[in-house]
Amino acid sequence: MRAPRIVVVIPALDEEEGIADVVREVPPLVEEVIVVDNGSRDRTAAAARAAGATVVSEPRRGYGNACLAGIAAAGAADVIVFLDGDRSDYPAQLADVVRPILEGRADLVIGSRVLGRSEAGSHPWHAVLGTRACVALMNRLTGARATDLGPFRAITAEALRRLDMRDRNYGWTVEMQVKAARRGLKVVEVPVDYRQRLGRSKVSGTLRGTVGAGTKIVATIVRYATAVIPRDSDGTRPEGSAETADSSSPARDGAPRNDGGAPRNDGRAWLLAAAGFVLTACVAAWALGPPPTTRIGPHLGLFGLAFAAYLVALAGSRGLSRRGLLLCLGAAFVWRAVLLTTPPLLSEDVYRYVWEGRIQLHGGNPYAWGDRPESPRWQSLHDDVWTGVGHKGYTAVYPPLFLLASRALVALHDSVTAMKAFLVACELATLGALALVLKRRRQPLERLLVLAWSPLALLEIAGSGHNDAFGMLWMVLALVALEADRPLLSALAASAGFMSKLLPGLVAAAWARRYRAGHVIAGVLLAAALVVAYLDPEAKKTMLLSLSKYSRYWRFNETLFAPLAALLGSHTAAVRAGAVLSLVIALALAWRRAEPVASATAVVAVFLLLTPNVLPWYALWLLPLLVLRDEPGALLFTGTVSLAYLVYPAFQSGEPWKIGWGWRLLEYGPCALVWAWTAGFEGALRPFRNPRNEVR
């Protein structure tokens, strides 16, 4: 059996002073030393080459970029060792670092400076504190038992392949450790010594570098600690925790271990319990306090607290037991039951749903001008429901299937509470359908909490009673059928969604190549049948009247629609252009056969960016997709969108229904930054490339 081929990769940026010594100190058991010149302005490359290293140029700055270039140059290496080029590490200790791998005890070995000896002044105090904080966060979220994020490390080529490293800069080392912990790799820490580097550190040597690196490392930990673990090529998805010492040794602190070798999940359970307590208190305040629309400032403060608790809960729910998940879902059900008993909290839309169901039972057609809410014909039905209906001069704006559902529901019980209960039932059914998709995709069921514990969902569905829950259910059912390779059922469900709320139709357009002509025809026929059911002679002229008014005259909380309208010179032209552009993007995704959840998420995001109206409950459409797919920027938007409610104080004082660009910058800006930080342009495009394991 041949000896393993060991290759050393040394990322280097302006390390002329020490790089030659580092290369020469590498012991002879290493077959090749690769120095990656990361855009140096000095003689780093020449010094490394003179010392006997292979020099690779990677002009794109970033530690991760340099490491990836080194890996590519390592070719058929069996073990890759990473060293810094500033002479702070001791290359002579390389044999100790690779030994656990050569003995079969480890897939990844981290050289821990904490367990070794550090020269005085080698590690600035702020760097020590920052590293400890980041390590503690990583351990809490992943179950690892690490002591350091040291750059001196060794890993097998097979482990590198499984980790699918992506980070391009400061997050590289922590991405490796978080992914290793979550994938169940054998991780060992060994003591290594540390000395003062030659030259000034690019990270801890500057305030900008320290803050930038710290922010990126924390974001990377949260991103990968809460991400869905991809399946291996054999369909398995191993998950476990990392070892941080020789596997034959007991835990250093004597902490109890479970049968997988990882510490018990007591810390995350505590986080989850604390978050649940905060959310319970917020729900009680919403249910028992004055209407939020009369006290928007305190309401938004409460919502911000609830959203922070929600994010903590998502971080703390990883690895949740079946019993724990049932308790969490039970809490979500109780919160909804409490909010059902309240009057609509933030919107009057639910009164219209009940009213339009009621007049259908009395022979009216909600699309007909003569049957609009302010019509004298319905004076005998005026009560609190009628009083609560907004825009009484508008005919029905919602598609026919939802009107049929409203009629059926009001026939059973004519009340706002019953309507809200029906919409909560739709939400719970959506959770059930999402559970089927999660099981099929072998994703953890605790991801259901993305929807179940969302403060936005609690307020807008159980609290305010928005019918988006009905349309979301059909969209998810269409996805379930698509995943089960039942395209006809998927097309019919998508058509039903389009006839409930229009957005599922646009989402289905992004799945177009997954349907055959017959499936599309069946969906069109279903939609046509529902429309025809309401096409009496009067409604024929006014079926689209309110929808047309809404799109042509209403404008609120928009983003890209504003420059589009300015460019085209009219609101109406921008509405048409936005609709065409949204459809073109959806069809382009269909043409590329983009993964269904990725394409649906993109379509919803494009809709939110191009529509002239973005009301807070529109962000609900992101939540079922976020159950299945990590998009941190979109998740953040389900919190920041609540800032749109700042319109209420001015509106109640007689000012126009409008929110300023300053507030919109706070609402959309952080989400855009998170998206750019966590995905970037390359990462944004990657999901739309035809993945190897997509469901067809």
N, C-alpha and C positions, 0 to 999 in steps of 0.2 A: 504494500500500500504506500502510495507516494505521500510525502510530507505536505501538509496544507500550505498553499501559497499565501503568504502574508504580505500585504502591501500597506504602506503608510501614506496617508494623505495629509498634507500640511497646507491649509489655506494661509495665504500671506499677502499682506498689503503694507508696503513700505517697511519691510523688515530686513533691510540690507545689513543692519548692524549685528543681528544675531542668527540669521537663517543658516549660515554655513555651519556654525557650531551645532545647531539643532540637527542638521542632516548628518554630520559626522558622528554625533553621539548615538545615533540609531544603531542598535546591536545587529550583528550579522545574521540572525535568524530571519530577518526581513529580506524579502527578495527584491523589492523595489521601493524607493522613496519618491513620491510624486509631490512636487511643490506646485500649488496652483497660484499663479500670479494674478491677483484680483484687481489689476489696474494700478500697479505701483508706479510711483513717479521717481523712484530711485533705482539702484542697481540690484534689487532683490532677485530678479530672475537670473542675472549673470552670476551672482554670488552662489545661488543654489545650484546652478549648473556646474560651476567650478568645483563644488563640494561633492559632486557625483549624483545629484538628484535629476530625475526627469522633470522638466518644467512644462507646465500646461498653462496657457493663457486663458483667463476668463475675465474679459473687460467689464462685464456687468457686475457692478458692486453688490456686495452682500455675502455674508458668511455662508448662507445656505447655497447660493449660486456657486461659490467656490467648492463647497463640499460635493455638490452634484456633479460638477465638472471633473473633480478628482475621481469620483466613483466611476464615471463613464470611462476615464482613462485607465482605471485599474483592470479593466478587461475581465479575465477569468480568475480573479483573485478569490480565494476561499474565505479569507478573513481580512477586513479592512480596519486599520487603526487610524484614529484621528488625533493629531497633535497640533498645538498652537505653534506658530513660527516665531514667537517673541522670546523664546528661551525661558519662559516661566515654568514649563513642564520639565521633567527629567526623563528624556528618552531612554536612558539606561534601565528604567523601571518597566520598560515595555514587556519584558518576559513575564513579569508578575501580572500585567494587565491581560495578556492573551492566554495565560495558563488555564483559567477556568473554561475557556472555549475549547482549548486543545484536549482537556480532560473530559469534555462532554458535559460539563456542569452548567454551562451558560450559553445563551444565544447572544447576549449583550453584556459587556462588562463596563462599568463606569468607574473611572479613577476618582475616588473621593478625596478631596483635599481636607475635608473635615476629619476623616479618619486618619489622615497622614499628618506630616509636620509641615508647617508653613513658616517661611522666613519672615522675620519682622518687617512690616511695611509692604508685604507682597500683595495684600488684599485690602483695599480701602474699606473703612468701617461701613460706609453706606452700601458698598457692594456686598459685604458680608450680610448685613441686615436684609437687603433686598433679596439675596439668594435664599436666605432662610425662610423669608415670607413666601417666596414663590414655591419653594420645596414643600412647605407646610400646606399650601393651597393644593398643589398637585397630589400630595399624599391623601389629603382629605377627600378629594373628588375622585380619585382613581383606586384607592386602597393600596397604593404602593408604600414602600417603607424606605424611601431614598433619603440620603443625607446631603446630596450635592447635585449640581447640574454641570459638573466639570467637563471641560472640552476633551480631556485625555480619556479616550474610550476605544473599545474594540467591539466589532460586531461581525457576525457571519454574513456572507453574501446572501444566503437564503433568507435570513431575518430581515435584511434590508429590502429584499424584494417584497416580503409580506407587509412591511410597514409603509411602502409606497410614499416615500418622503416627498413633501411638496414645498415646505417653507423656503424662502429665498434669502432670509437675513437672520435677525436676532432669534427667531423662534425655532431654529433648526434643532438645537440640542434638546429643548424641552419637548418639541414635537416627537422626537424619537423616544423619549422616556415615557411620555403619556401613552403613545400608541403601543409601546411594548407592554406596558402594564395592562392596557385594555385588551390586547390580543393574547395575553397569557404567555408571553415569552419568558424564558428563564433569564432573569436579570440578576447579576451579582455585582456588588460593590467591593473594590479592593482599595486599600490605603495607597495614596500617592503623595509625594512631597511637592511643595510649591515654593518658588523663589521669585524674587522681584524680576519683573520683565525688563527687557531692554527697550527703551523708548517709552513714549506715552501711549496709554491705552486708548483705543478709538471709542470704547464704550464707557467704562467707569472713569476714564480720565476727563470727561467733559460732562457738564450738566445736561446738555442736549442728548448726548449718547446714553447717559444713565436713565433719563426719563423715557426716552424713546425705546430703549431696550426693555426696561421694566414694563412699560405699557404693552409692548408686543408680546413679551413672555406671558404676562397674565392673560391677555386675549387668546394666546395660543393654548394655554392650559384649559381655559374654559371652553374654547371651541372644540378641542379634540377630546376633552374629558366627557362632554355631553353629546358628542357626535354619534351617528349610527355607525356601527362597525361593519365594514363591507365584508361580503362573503369571500372565502377563498375559492380557488378554481374548482375544488371538489364539492362546493356547496356548503361547507361547514363554516361556522363563525365562532372560533374559539375565543373565549374571553376569560380572563383571570386577573391575577395581580402579580406584580413583580416581586422577586426576591431581592434583597439588598445586601445579603451576606452569603457566605458559603451555605449551601442548602443543608448541610449537615449540622450547622450551628443553630442554637436557639435564638429567638429574637433578642436583640440587645436590651430592650427595655422590659422584657418579660410580658409583653402584651399578649392576651389570649389570641390564638389563631383558629380559623375555621379549617375545615378539611381541605381547602384549596391552598393553604399556606398563607393566606392574606389575613390581615387584622379584621376583626368584626366591624360591621358597618355602623357602629354606634354613633360616630360623628355625623354621618350623613343622615341617620335617623333623627338625630337631635335637630339638625337643620330643617328637615322636613316637618317635624312636629312644630317647631317655632314658626315656620312659614304658614303652616295650617292655622295656628292660633291667630296670627296677624290677619290672615284672610277672613277668618271667622269674625273677628272684631270689626273688620271693615264692612262685611256683609250686614252685621247687626246695626252698624251705624247708618248704612244706606236704608235699611228696612225701617228703622225706628226714628230716624232724624227727619228734618224738614226736607222738602223737595230739593234735589241738587240744583235745579235750574235757578233757585232763589239765592243760592250760596255757592257760586261756581268756584270761587277761590278755595274755600275749605274742601269742597268736593274733589278738586283736582289734587289737593294735598293728600287726601285720603286715597285717591286712585293711585298716585305715585307710590305711596306706602304699600298698597296692595300689589302693584306691579313689581316692586322690588322684592317683596316676599315671594311672588310668583317665580321670579328668576332664581331666587335662592332654592325654591322647591324643585325646580327643574334640575338644578345642579346637584341637589341632594338626593334625587330619586333614582339615580343610576344603581342598578343591581337590586331594585326593590323586590321583596319577596311577593309571592302571590297574595298572602294574607295582607301585607302592607299595601299592595295595590288596591285590593278590595276596600280597605279602610279609607284610602285616599279617594276612591271613586264614590264611596258612601258619603264622605264629607262633601264632595262636589254636588251630590244629589240633595243633601240637606240644605246647602246654600241656595240652590235653585228653588227648593220648596219654600224657603223663607222669603225669597224675593218675589215669588209668585203672588204672595198675599198683599203686596204693595200696589198702589196705583202706579201707572207707567212713570218711570223715573225721569227720563230725559227726552222723550219724544211722544208725540200724540198719534203716531201712525197706526197703532193697534186699534184705536177707536174706529178708524176707517175700515179696517178688516172686518170688524164685527158689523158695522153699519152695512157694508156691501153684501155680507152674507145675509143679513136680515132682510134687505129689500128684495133679494132674489126669492126668499121664501114667500114674499108678498106679491110675486109676479113681476118685479122690476128687473131691468137690465142695467147693471152699473156702468156700461159703456154708453148708454143712451143719454142724450142731453136732457131729455125730459125726466130722467131718473137720477140726476145728480143730487147730492145731499141737500142743496138749498131749494130744490124743487118744491113748490107748494103741495104737490101730490102726497108728500110724506110727512105732512105736518102732524098727523095723528101719531106718528112714531117718535116724535121728538122727546128725548129724555137725556140723561147724562151722557150716554154714548154719542148721540147726535151733537151735543154741545162740545164734546171733545174732538170732533172731527175737524181737521184743519183744511183750509182751502176748499170750502164747501161749494165753490163754483166750478170745481174740477170734476170731470167724470173719472172713471176708474183708470189708474195708470198701470196696474199690475196685469200680467198675462192671464189667460183664461183658466189654466189649471189651478192657480192659487184661488181664483174666485170660486171655482167649484169646491175646493177644500173649505173655504170660508163658509159657503152655504151649508155643507155637510156638518161642519162643526157647530154652527149656530143652531142648526136643527136639533142637535143633541143638547146644547146648553147655550143660551144667549147671554154671554157675559164676557167682559174683558179678561177676567181671570181664566176662564175656560180657554180662550184664544191663546193666552200666554202659556197655559199648561200644554196645549197642543204643540206649540212651537218648541217648548222644552222637550217634549216627547220626540220631536223630529231631531233635536240636537242629540238626545240620548241614543236614538237609532243610528245617527251618524257615527257616534262613538263605537257602537257595535259593529258597523260596517268597516270602520277603520281598524278595529281589532282583527278582523278577517284578513285585511291587507297586510297588517303587521306580521301576523302568523305566517302568511304565505311568503313574505319577504324575509322571514326569520329576523325581524327586528324586535327589540324588547317592548313589551306591552306597556311599560311605564311611560312610553312616549305619548300615550293617551292623555296624560296630564297637560300636555301642551294646549289642548282644547278644554279639557275638563276643569282645569284650575285657572283658566285665563280670566282675569278681571274684566276684560273687554266682553267676553262671551257672557259672563255673569250679568253684567249691567245691560247689555244690549239685547239679550234674548230673554232671560228670566226676568230682568228688571224692567226693560222697556218693551219687550214683545215684538221684535222685528222679524219679518217674514223671511229674511235671508236664511234662517235656519231651514226652512222648507226647501229652498233652492239648493242649499249646500248638501242636503241629504241626497237629492237626485244626482248631483255631480259626483258624490262619493260612490253612490250605487253604480253609476256609469263606469267609474274606475274599477270597482270590484269586479264587474262583469268583464271588463277589458283584461284584467289580470287573470281571470279564470278562462280566458280564451273564448268568451261568449260575445262576439262583436255585435250580434243582432240585439241582444238584451242591453248591451252598452249603448247602442245607438238609440234605442227606445227610451232608456233612462235619461240620456242626454237631451233628447227631444222633450221629455217631461220636465227636465230642469229648465230648458229654454222657455217652456210654457208656464214656468213658475216665477222665475227671474231670468232676465235675458242673458246674463253672464255665462251660464253653463253652455249656451250655444256657441259662444266665442271660444270657450275652452275646448269644446268638442271639435271645432275647426282645426285645432292644433293636433288632433288625433285622426285627422281625416284619412290618412293612408292606412290606418288600421281597420277601416271599414270598407266593405265592398259596396257596389252601386245599390244592390238590393237592400242593404242595411240602411243606407242613407234614404232611400225611397220610403222604407217603412217608418223611419223617424219623421220624414216630411209629412207622410199621410196622417200620422198621429197628431202632429201639430195642426195640420189642416182641419182635422175632425174637431179638435178643441176650439179652434177659431170659429168654425162654421156654427157651432152650438150657440154662439153669441151674436151671430150676424143677422139680426132682424133688420127691417128696412131703416129704422132710425139709427141704430148702433153702427150700421155700415159706414155712415158718414163721420162718426165721432169716436170710433174704436181707438184710433191713434192720436186723438186730439190732445189729451193731457200729456201723453208721452212726448209729443211734439213740442208742446209748450214748455215742458220741463227741460228738454234738451236745448231748446232755442233761446230761452230767456233766463234760465236759472244759472247762476255762476257762483261757486263758493269753494274756497279752500283749494283751488286748482294749482297745478305747478306748470308742467310743460304746455298745458292748454293755453296759458297766457301768452307766451311768445309765439305759439302757433297762430292764435287769433290776431296778434299784432302783425305777424308776417303776411297773413292772408287778407287782413283788412276787415274781417267781419266775424262775429260770433258764429253765425250759421255755417260759414265756410269752414271754420275751424272744427266744428262738430262733425261735419261730413268728412273732412280730411283725417280727423282723429279716428273715426270709425273705420275708414278705408285702411289707414295705416295699421290699426290694431288687427284687422282681418288679414292684411298682407303678412304681418309678423306671425300670426297664428298659422297661416298656410305655409309659410317658410319653415316653421318648426315641424309641421306635418311632413313637408317634403324631405326634411333631413331625418325623419323618423326619430325625433328626439324622444328621450325617455318620458313617459306620460306625466309623471308628477313634476318633473323639471319643466316641461313645456307648459303645464297648467299653471305653475307658479309664475312663469314668465308672462303668460297671458294676463293673469290677474294683476301683476305689477304694471304691465303696459297700460291696462285699462285704468288703473288708479292714477297713472301719470298723465294720461291723455284726456280723461273725462273732464268736463267743465265743473262737475260737482264731486267733491270727496267728503262725504259725511262720515262720522266716526265708525258707524256700523258697517260701512263698505269694507273696512279692514278685516271683518269677520271671515271673508272668503279666503284669507291667507291661512287661517288657523288649521283647517283640516289637512291642508297641504304641508304645513309645518310639522304636523304629527309624523309625516312620512319622510320629511326631507329637512335638513338643517339649512336655514337661511337666517343667520343672526340679524342682518339688517332688517329683514321683513318682520322678524319676531319683535325687534325693538319698535317698529312702526305700530304694532298693535298696542303699544303703550303710549307713544308720543302723539298718536292721532287724537287722543282725548283733548289735546290742547285746542282743537277746533271748537270745543264748547265755550271757549272764551268769547265767542260771538254773543252769548246770551246777555251779559250786562248791558252792552251797547245797544243791542236790538230792543231790549225791554225799555230802554230810554228813548226809543223812537228813531235810532240810527239804522242805516241799511244793514241787511243781513250779509255781513262781510267781515273777514278777519284779515289783519294787516300782514304784510310780507315779513315783518320782524318775527311774528309768532310762527308763520309758516317756515321760516328758516330754522327755528328751534324744533319744529315738528318733523321736517324732512331732512334737515342737514345732518344730524347725528346718524340717522339711518343710512344716508348715502356714504358717510365716512366709514361706518362699520362695514358696509358692503365692499367699499374699495379696499379696506384694510384686510378683510378676511377672504375676499375672493380675488379682486383685481380683474383686469380685463381677461387675462388668460384663464383664470379660474371661473369667470363668468361664462366663458364660451365652452369650457370643457364638458359640462353636463349635457350640452346639446349635440355633442358628437355621439354617434351611435355606439353605446356602451356594449361590451361583450356579453353581459349577462342580462340585458333588458328583456322584459316580457313582451312578446309579439302577439 
